[in-house]
Amino acid sequence: MSAFGMHNKMGFVIAAFCPLVIAPPISFKVFQQSERLRITLIHLGEVMQRLEETNARLLEKASRDSMTGLLNREAFFTHVDKMRMQVPGSLLIIDADHFKKINDQHGHYNGDGALTAIAHCISRTVSENDSIGRIGGEEFAVFLASDRENEVRAVAETIRAEVARLDFRTPENERVPLSVSIGGVIDLSEETIADHFQTADRRLYEAKRNGRNCVIIKPVMKSAA
């Protein structure tokens, strides 16, 4: 074989062999980079999920009353304004009777305990489709997913009766009588939520004037067509 032929043959051998020598390291490096990228993306996804969960907890905490765990005023009315466009509903405003007297005679610690007991009583009475908020010092609100007057009145009367039956006692075992007055408005489909709140609030104070521990509920006056 001529020197040229030998040289040419060696060239083919080297050309065929080189990919076997060079390609594996390059492929392995690409694999390593791809694996690092995959792991980084997994970690990034986990971090994003934790951030979303943390933000959700913070938003939930910001929407809750710290003492009772109920929705706070802003969160409650935002929720009601949304819900009333989706389902028939009614609004109850509930106020603890003689609450200043409870604070003055038994102290703010027992006053807070009384409010918490009332909040729990309301929560036990309404259904999971209803919403409850603490909207003021001793004032609560309930959105009932019903615009049937007999159902709304029955729930309100049950809340009133259950609160009156509470056996709330101070750490010294002194019983503190509790009661609530309730004003309500049925059918929230028209007007603004602020209008409905004012109407329910007027009926609440009508209940106060009627001697407290009572319920005043009336349907909304429909606007003329």
Buried (B, 14 or more C-beta within 10 A) or exposed (E): EEEEEEEEEEEEEEEEEEEEEEEEEEEEEEEEEEEEEEEEEEEEEEEEEEEEEEEEEEEEEEBBBEEBEBBBBEBBBBBBBEBBEEEBBBBBBBBBBBBEEBBEEBEEEBBEBBBBBBBBBBBEBBEEEBBBBBBEEBBBBBBBBBBEBEBBBEBBBBBBBBBBEBEBEBEEEEEBEBBBBBBBBBBBEEBEBEEBBBBBBBBBBBBBEEEBBBBBBBEBEEEEE
